[in-house]
Amino acid sequence: REPRLRFSPFSRDAADRREVKRSRAQPVLYSARRPMIRLDNIHKAFGSKQVLTGFSLEVQEGDIAVILGYSGTGKSVAIKHIVGLLEPDQGTVWVDGREVPKLSRRELYELRGRIGYVFQFAALFDSLTVGENVAMGLRKQGQLNEDEIQARVHEALELVDLPDAADLMPSDLSGGMRKRVGIARAIALRPKYLLYDEPTTGLDPVTAAVIDDLMLRMKQQLGVTSIIITHDLRTAWGIGTRIAMLYDGKVRQCGTPDEIRNTADPVVRQFIEGRPVLEASQAAHR
């Protein structure tokens, strides 16, 4: 049984409730498809190591955008620019029509309140209970009283199918449960966007499928736009609406799952067939 999305009096105003209701009724239909997140010609280096060399990507409203690529190619670096954790050496980033590198500290904090970030290994604090971990962002915002925070925590845990986990410690959880708590912490803020960094890494195939289903439900029930960083092709084919292949610091190809699956590009073809980086590098110069 999928948990129901419930609203308490403090959760959203009437307009927001109507918007989420529309998203639930029509989870994949949007009346005004437009780029909500845009990265333009991003270059980023760390010392002498050039990581991004002209990375560009548009994410449309309602997308589940997947960024694929070999390990260490800069996928996580790319999405950190969206929340202002990194600033580009060249190029710029737009979210909701606002240029992220030019935002003031207060404006950047407000932006981060609309973006939920799910870290690769959940990044839970082992000394805090599950409920305290989920409540962290809410307490940092300082906008809700304690009763309201507890209601949000309960709602978020129910949405990820962990309604009775608030008093558990992270050490009591399996890997898949930790991932779900990480998602609960992100959605407790009621974000407009969700960024997932390698959400199925280290999980067995059955648990990974559960996480994939949960990410899809977050779009259907909350109406969020998502970006998923992964090298897991099953996740990409199963829930992605747009897929971008990152290679050599830039997007090598972007398209629908069918377009990427049937690509003739030699580098993308070798990645989806599981061939090594060396072969891909040779193919790139053919």
Summary of the structure (lengths in Angstrom):
residues: 286
radius of gyration: 19.0
end to end distance: 51.4
largest distance: 62.1
contacts: 902
relative contact order: 0.16
helix: 41%
strand: 22%
